[in-house]
Amino acid sequence: MQWHFLTSPASAGDVNMAFDEALMQRAASGIAVFRVYGWSSPTLSLGRNQRARGLYDLDAAREMGVRIVRRPTGGRALLHHREVTYSATLPARNAADARRAYGFINEVLVEGLRSLGVE
């Protein structure tokens, strides 16, 4: 599989999630993209299928300057701030392709951290 590497500037959560969603739709045409990006403000991203109604204090979040967005993927709530985030979008041919791709990505990330002295 051929991968494209993309870096994006720090952006608002809704922009980041819209970008990832567009890349997911594009992956259906056979294009795999590894994207690295940041967040321009503190953002709580909720997983696609995560129940949220009544579980978060929206007024408190607003007072703290935390924005809330829904991710186009699964998982649970994540608070993003002052971090580097990545997304990987790839054609969904089969689960084995995805496992191999994520295994490769994890190996590269672990090796990169080791090269920086992180055990």
Wavefront OBJ file of the C-alpha trace (Angstrom):
o trace
v 0.000 0.000 0.000
v 1.335 3.435 -0.905
v 0.993 6.080 1.806
v 0.825 9.850 1.565
v 2.263 11.886 4.453
v 0.496 15.099 5.390
v 1.196 17.689 8.071
v -1.480 20.199 9.022
v -1.173 23.318 11.170
v -2.808 23.414 14.595
v -6.509 23.973 14.018
v -9.819 24.098 15.861
v -11.336 20.738 16.737
v -14.182 20.970 14.239
v -11.702 21.686 11.446
v -9.479 18.751 12.468
v -12.412 16.345 12.608
v -13.826 17.547 9.270
v -10.380 17.059 7.705
v -10.128 13.513 9.083
v -13.642 12.716 7.900
v -12.804 13.937 4.386
v -9.673 11.763 4.396
v -11.764 8.768 5.484
v -14.127 9.310 2.554
v -11.186 9.692 0.198
v -9.674 6.428 1.454
v -12.546 4.613 -0.253
v -10.897 5.533 -3.564
v -7.726 3.692 -2.525
v -5.694 6.545 -1.018
v -3.953 5.974 2.327
v -2.897 9.058 4.317
v -0.879 9.456 7.513
v -1.689 12.916 8.867
v 0.075 14.741 11.711
v -1.621 17.758 13.259
v -2.189 19.841 16.368
v -4.983 21.638 18.192
v -5.316 25.435 18.360
v -7.308 25.309 21.602
v -8.163 22.743 24.291
v -10.697 20.336 22.806
v -12.568 17.350 24.177
v -13.182 14.906 21.338
v -15.898 12.333 21.873
v -15.898 8.974 20.104
v -18.374 8.436 17.288
v -20.643 6.085 19.263
v -19.946 7.418 22.744
v -22.953 8.437 24.802
v -22.511 12.084 25.803
v -25.895 13.656 26.552
v -26.028 14.718 30.200
v -22.546 13.367 31.008
v -20.490 16.533 30.503
v -20.865 19.971 32.066
v -21.014 22.161 28.973
v -21.017 25.407 30.989
v -17.870 24.376 32.895
v -16.162 23.375 29.644
v -17.073 26.721 28.081
v -15.773 28.609 31.153
v -12.444 26.743 30.890
v -12.196 27.429 27.161
v -12.588 23.758 26.223
v -14.375 23.075 22.951
v -16.203 19.796 22.353
v -16.315 17.867 19.076
v -17.369 14.433 17.898
v -14.700 12.256 16.243
v -15.673 10.340 13.110
v -14.060 7.271 14.719
v -14.769 5.255 17.855
v -13.229 5.316 21.273
v -13.905 7.368 24.349
v -13.433 11.011 25.266
v -9.946 12.481 24.812
v -8.783 15.910 25.931
v -6.450 17.400 23.319
v -4.154 20.299 24.146
v -0.485 21.060 23.458
v 0.078 17.753 21.723
v 0.854 16.228 18.384
v -1.903 13.985 17.049
v -1.909 11.633 14.095
v -4.575 9.975 12.046
v -4.239 7.152 9.580
v -6.865 6.655 6.909
v -6.683 3.730 4.530
v -8.899 1.733 2.204
v -10.995 -0.763 4.151
v -10.228 -3.818 2.034
v -10.038 -6.139 5.019
v -9.183 -6.169 8.722
v -5.789 -7.820 8.107
v -4.636 -4.829 5.996
v -5.620 -2.449 8.789
v -3.830 -4.534 11.447
v -0.656 -4.623 9.331
v -0.820 -0.872 8.711
v -1.312 -0.034 12.383
v 1.400 -2.495 13.388
v 3.803 -0.741 11.020
v 2.780 2.712 12.302
v 3.296 1.596 15.908
v 6.744 0.179 15.095
v 7.789 3.457 13.461
v 6.509 5.513 16.421
v 8.201 3.281 19.002
v 11.488 3.345 17.077
v 11.256 7.123 16.775
v 10.766 7.471 20.517
v 13.669 5.088 21.203
v 15.914 7.160 18.945
v 15.073 10.127 21.186
v 16.071 8.162 24.291
v 12.589 7.202 25.441
v 12.378 3.635 26.714
l 1 2 3 4 5 6 7 8 9 10 11 12 13 14 15 16 17 18 19 20 21 22 23 24 25 26 27 28 29 30 31 32 33 34 35 36 37 38 39 40 41 42 43 44 45 46 47 48 49 50 51 52 53 54 55 56 57 58 59 60 61 62 63 64 65 66 67 68 69 70 71 72 73 74 75 76 77 78 79 80 81 82 83 84 85 86 87 88 89 90 91 92 93 94 95 96 97 98 99 100 101 102 103 104 105 106 107 108 109 110 111 112 113 114 115 116 117 118 119
